[in-house]
Amino acid sequence: MSGNAREPGRSTIDRLFTLLDVFDGTELTLAEITERSRLPPTTAHRLLASLERCGGVERGPAGTYRIGLRLWALSTRSSPGAALRERASRPMQKLYEATHATVQLAVLDHHSALVIERLAGLHAVAARTEVGGRLPLHATAVGKVLLAHGPAALLAELGEQGLRRYTPHTLVMPGRLAASVRAARETGFGTAHEELILGAASLAVPVTDADGVVRAALGLVTRSSVVLARHADLLRFTAERISGTALLRKSS
């Protein structure tokens, strides 16, 4: 499969994944998909039609699109995150019951944090994403933990792309972000205070494999008025229960 004249060098598979990456757990219109993916409208429409025919996406009565059940089912088979989710499920449930805060588990995926498990109650802080969605690395506690233990060049790459401002408190100056990431590495805790959503704060810690390599970040999200430090020991204890297993080793 090769790219077309309007997008030289890009394969159909490349454009397909670019399109699928825009879905964040909500239903999207064709215009929203086109804007987020930066694909030509005709290309986006053609790819969506193909995906709909094979069950990759589904279209609602209002004409909006969502990820289809077939694609979801395929993504859960032999996924490297499946073993991690299974191991983390019970400890995360206990953490939620003890804190009543939103609990989320995320892994590094290119330039974002991919949420692979999430627990939240009816009165939880409004979320930016659900399971399978992505969070910005620079504006979340889990993202800062993943940055702190990720590739050395990743922080610079984010700065070159430009850091999006979500609230007046988002760290968009590379120097300030670097200091926050350095603190996450030195203290073992990533923090974010109203940087993604006004009124919300988050705290996160690393989850390691049997070799001590950081493979994920476990975080709590609650209202900014809550003193998250009081949950720090419990959060770290929960991460230790999930960590240290061969199941977390990166698949080859």
Residue pairs with C-beta under 8 A, 6 or more apart in sequence:
1 11
1 12
1 13
2 11
2 12
3 9
3 10
3 11
3 12
3 14
3 15
4 43
6 40
6 43
7 15
7 39
7 40
7 43
12 47
15 39
15 43
15 47
16 47
16 51
18 37
18 38
18 39
19 33
19 37
19 39
19 44
19 47
19 48
19 51
20 51
20 56
20 67
20 71
21 37
21 134
22 28
22 32
22 33
22 36
22 37
23 65
23 66
23 67
24 128
24 129
24 130
24 133
24 134
25 129
25 130
25 131
25 132
25 133
26 66
27 60
27 62
27 64
27 65
27 66
28 36
28 64
28 65
28 66
29 63
29 64
29 65
30 41
30 44
30 45
30 48
30 63
30 65
33 39
33 44
33 48
33 65
34 40
34 41
34 44
37 44
39 47
48 57
48 65
50 56
51 57
51 68
51 71
52 58
52 59
52 65
52 68
54 70
55 68
55 69
55 70
55 71
56 67
56 68
56 70
56 71
57 65
57 66
57 67
57 68
57 71
58 65
58 66
58 67
58 68
58 69
59 65
60 66
67 132
72 132
75 132
76 82
80 250
80 251
81 107
81 114
81 116
83 247
83 248
84 105
84 107
84 116
84 207
84 215
84 216
84 242
84 247
84 248
85 105
85 116
85 117
87 242
87 245
87 247
87 248
88 105
88 117
88 207
88 218
88 242
89 117
91 238
91 241
91 242
92 103
92 105
92 117
92 119
92 218
92 238
92 242
93 119
94 238
95 103
95 220
95 234
95 235
95 238
96 102
96 103
96 119
96 120
96 121
98 234
99 220
99 222
99 231
99 234
100 121
100 123
101 124
101 220
101 221
101 222
101 226
101 231
102 118
102 119
102 120
102 121
102 124
102 125
102 127
102 220
102 221
102 222
103 118
103 119
103 120
103 218
103 219
103 220
104 115
104 117
104 118
104 119
104 142
104 218
104 219
104 221
105 115
105 116
105 117
105 118
105 207
105 216
105 217
105 218
105 219
105 242
106 113
106 114
106 115
106 116
106 135
106 142
106 143
106 146
106 216
106 217
106 219
107 113
107 114
107 116
107 146
107 215
107 216
107 217
108 114
108 137
108 146
108 150
109 134
111 137
111 154
111 157
111 158
111 161
112 134
112 135
112 136
112 137
112 143
113 134
113 135
113 136
113 137
113 140
113 142
113 143
113 146
113 217
114 132
114 133
114 134
115 129
115 130
115 131
115 132
115 133
115 134
115 135
116 131
116 132
116 216
117 131
118 127
118 130
118 131
120 127
124 221
125 197
125 199
125 200
125 221
125 222
125 223
126 197
126 200
127 221
128 135
128 196
128 197
129 135
135 142
135 143
135 196
136 143
136 164
136 166
136 196
137 143
137 144
137 146
137 147
137 154
137 158
138 144
138 147
138 158
138 163
138 164
138 170
138 171
138 172
138 177
138 195
139 164
139 166
139 170
139 171
139 192
139 195
139 196
140 190
140 192
140 195
140 196
140 202
140 204
140 219
141 189
141 190
141 191
141 192
141 202
141 203
141 204
141 217
141 219
141 220
141 221
142 190
142 202
142 204
142 217
142 218
142 219
143 190
143 192
143 217
144 180
144 181
144 184
144 190
144 191
144 192
144 204
145 184
145 189
145 190
145 204
145 205
145 206
145 214
145 217
145 219
146 214
146 216
146 217
147 154
147 155
147 158
147 181
147 184
148 181
148 182
148 184
148 185
148 190
148 206
149 185
149 206
149 214
155 174
155 177
155 178
155 181
156 174
158 177
159 174
159 177
163 170
163 171
163 172
163 173
163 174
163 177
164 170
164 172
165 172
166 195
166 196
166 197
167 194
167 195
167 196
167 197
167 198
169 193
169 194
169 195
169 198
170 195
170 196
171 177
171 180
171 195
180 190
180 191
181 190
183 191
184 190
184 191
184 204
188 205
188 206
188 236
189 203
189 204
189 205
189 232
190 202
190 203
190 204
190 205
190 217
190 219
191 201
191 202
191 203
191 204
191 228
192 201
192 202
193 201
193 224
194 200
194 201
194 224
196 202
198 224
199 223
199 224
200 221
200 222
200 223
200 224
201 221
201 222
201 223
201 224
201 226
201 228
202 219
202 220
202 221
202 222
202 228
203 219
203 220
203 228
203 229
203 231
203 232
203 235
204 217
204 218
204 219
204 220
204 235
205 217
205 218
205 219
205 235
205 236
205 239
206 214
206 216
206 217
206 218
206 239
206 243
207 214
207 215
207 216
207 217
207 218
207 239
207 242
207 243
207 248
208 214
208 215
208 243
208 244
208 248
209 215
209 243
209 244
209 245
209 246
209 248
209 249
209 250
210 244
210 245
210 246
210 248
210 249
211 249
213 249
213 250
215 248
215 249
215 250
216 242
216 248
218 235
218 238
218 239
218 242
219 235
220 228
220 231
220 235
222 228
242 248
